[in-house]
Amino acid sequence: MDAVFDRHQPTLAAALKAARERGYWSAYPEIPSGKIYGETAKGDGLASYNARLGKPFALSGHPGTVEVGAEVSPFGGALGIIYPAADVDTLIAASQAAAPAWAGASVETRVGLCIEVLTRLNRMSFEIANAVMHTTGQAFAMAFQAGGPHTQDRGLEAVAYAYAEMTRTPGQAIWTKPQGKGDPIVLEKHWRIVPRGISLVIGCQTFPTWNSYPGLFASLATGNPIIVKPHPGAILPLAITVSVIREVLAEQGFDPNIVLLAADASGAEITRDLVKNEAVSIVDYTGSNSFGEWVRRNAGEAQVYTEEAGVNSIVVAATDDFAGMCANIAFSLSLYSGQMCTAPQNIFIPRSGIETDQGHKSFDEVARGIAAAIDELLADPARSVGVCGAIANPATLARIDEARSLGRIVRDSAPVTTGDARTATPLVLAVDTDKTDAHEEERFGPIAFMVAVADAATGIEKAASLARRKGAITAALYDNDERRIDAAIAAFTKAGVNLSINLTGGIFVNQSAAFSDFHVTGANPAGNASLTDAAFVSNRFRIVMWRRPKAA
């Protein structure tokens, strides 16, 4: 089985090198091109996706006593797929039975198998893109990249970190302690990797693969059996993932129940029972702060890794490219209709305005400039659908309606298209920080606040303070004053939030690159873990020693 590791060792070596150097590197091409994936790959992927609709999802040998499934595409139409489902006790028993053989496998066997899985998933990227698109509302191009290659890179990154941490300690060594004139004490010492136990991965609806793969592959590589609990509205992308893992496990002689799918139905979720089960030793969770807090309180002795909600901010102090700044912010606000954990919500602007390459701009001129850039970006209906996608959850549309009363409307939200798709463009509101704190709560979706503050320094202080108190995953600054930029770097670093400065081109505050960017820091309430650092993988296993005198 180590032949699988040998086959993928060059990929692992390149991933380890990229993680050390933090420059650009990707194992899986992000361009949905026939020249890369095959001339028929796009059509084949769509055909494979369509072939899954309206029928049971096959998971050979998977425990199940009932069937569930009620996914509806945000673009319109029910998927009609049903999945095998089992109660918690059945899932736990199957996971425990499969665990010993996987824990006893070598590091190389497990890591090689993980990379084989990722390689196969990469070949299925077009099918996965359709599955992600029609469960999350992401437009196809984004679903391909974020649901496919970018996700696969994050999975590989976790595997690489896991390999590095598991091989940091040798498997054995000879320990010799001098004893003066006497013979030295000589011991042979052996160390073994001991997994923590059952790993529960709780998926979210908006990014079912991107947010799940790091924890899933970190736990799998470190020898833990896994129960994957998808959101009831986005089961298919993770069901496909589980099916591929089980296929590779079976081919290599392992019990495929090392990885299980815990599908359930809205209103009858089994998440809480899984979290509270004493057999669960690791929990990876992405979602709201309220449920994240519940998970942390009720997970018992389990090691919990969370990515939760935050309030991301931009501070606009000055710019030498006003048009570029407005276009960049407009795209960041519009991308996937603001349904990204990295999307900005608050734009802090001095009441007196800012200095730009186009002269002084008042607060209202800055706000209108950003709103106009959104209008320009979304003027073409086809392009607007490609940027905004669809709204994953109907509750987001209700949230937009409620938000209209929270400030002065600079730009109203409206549907992107007619028809069955559930869509909305960004709602832009103007508020004053001295008169309201409505912007200090996360308003998930395409809702943005232009927040008037006394001056740029105050904007930096308020944005950083908000990150410390409520959590933030991203922050951005536009400024020409190096002393103020240094002060902002210090403030946001202390707040535990990653900062982007003066982005005006083809890179956006929303984006996070595997092997280079640490996604979430774990240093504020937006999450207690980072994707991906050593801390994310090293506590998924323990190192246990046995020793004895060395035979003469």
Stockholm file with secondary structure:
# STOCKHOLM 1.0

chainA/1-552         MDAVFDRHQPTLAAALKAARERGYWSAYPEIPSGKIYGETAKGDGLASYNARLGKPFALSGHPGTVEVGAEVSPFGGALGIIYPAADVDTLIAASQAAAPAWAGASVETRVGLCIEVLTRLNRMSFEIANAVMHTTGQAFAMAFQAGGPHTQDRGLEAVAYAYAEMTRTPGQAIWTKPQGKGDPIVLEKHWRIVPRGISLVIGCQTFPTWNSYPGLFASLATGNPIIVKPHPGAILPLAITVSVIREVLAEQGFDPNIVLLAADASGAEITRDLVKNEAVSIVDYTGSNSFGEWVRRNAGEAQVYTEEAGVNSIVVAATDDFAGMCANIAFSLSLYSGQMCTAPQNIFIPRSGIETDQGHKSFDEVARGIAAAIDELLADPARSVGVCGAIANPATLARIDEARSLGRIVRDSAPVTTGDARTATPLVLAVDTDKTDAHEEERFGPIAFMVAVADAATGIEKAASLARRKGAITAALYDNDERRIDAAIAAFTKAGVNLSINLTGGIFVNQSAAFSDFHVTGANPAGNASLTDAAFVSNRFRIVMWRRPKAA
#=GR chainA/1-552 SS CHHHHHHHHHHHHHHHHHHHHCSCCCSSCCSCCHHHHCTTHHHHHHHHHHHHTTSBCCCTTCCCSEEECCCBCTTSSBCCCBEEECCHHHHHHHHHHHHHHHHHSCHHHHHHHHHHHHHHHHHTHHHHHHHHHHHHCCCHHHHHHHHTHHHHHHHHHHHHHHHHHHTSSCSEEEEEEEETTEEEEEEEEEEEEEECCEEEEECCSSSTTTTTHHHHHHHHHTTCCEEEECCTTSCHHHHHHHHHHHHHHHHTTCCGGGEEECCCCTTSCCHHHHHHCTTEEEEEEESCHHHHHHHHHHSTTCEEEEECCCCCEEEECBCSCHHHHHHHHHHHHHGGGGCSTTCCCEEEEETTCEEETTEEECHHHHHHHHHHHHHHHTSSHHHHHHHHCCCSCHHHHHHHHHHGGGSEEEECCCCSSSSSCCCCCCEEEEEETTTCCGGGSCCCSSEEEEEEESSHHHHHHHHHHHHHHHCCSEEEEECSCHHHHHHHHHHHHHTTCEEEESCCSSCCTTCCCTTTCCBCCSSBTTBSCCBTSHHHHHTTEEEEEEEEECCC
#=GC SS_cons         CHHHHHHHHHHHHHHHHHHHHCSCCCSSCCSCCHHHHCTTHHHHHHHHHHHHTTSBCCCTTCCCSEEECCCBCTTSSBCCCBEEECCHHHHHHHHHHHHHHHHHSCHHHHHHHHHHHHHHHHHTHHHHHHHHHHHHCCCHHHHHHHHTHHHHHHHHHHHHHHHHHHTSSCSEEEEEEEETTEEEEEEEEEEEEEECCEEEEECCSSSTTTTTHHHHHHHHHTTCCEEEECCTTSCHHHHHHHHHHHHHHHHTTCCGGGEEECCCCTTSCCHHHHHHCTTEEEEEEESCHHHHHHHHHHSTTCEEEEECCCCCEEEECBCSCHHHHHHHHHHHHHGGGGCSTTCCCEEEEETTCEEETTEEECHHHHHHHHHHHHHHHTSSHHHHHHHHCCCSCHHHHHHHHHHGGGSEEEECCCCSSSSSCCCCCCEEEEEETTTCCGGGSCCCSSEEEEEEESSHHHHHHHHHHHHHHHCCSEEEEECSCHHHHHHHHHHHHHTTCEEEESCCSSCCTTCCCTTTCCBCCSSBTTBSCCBTSHHHHHTTEEEEEEEEECCC
//
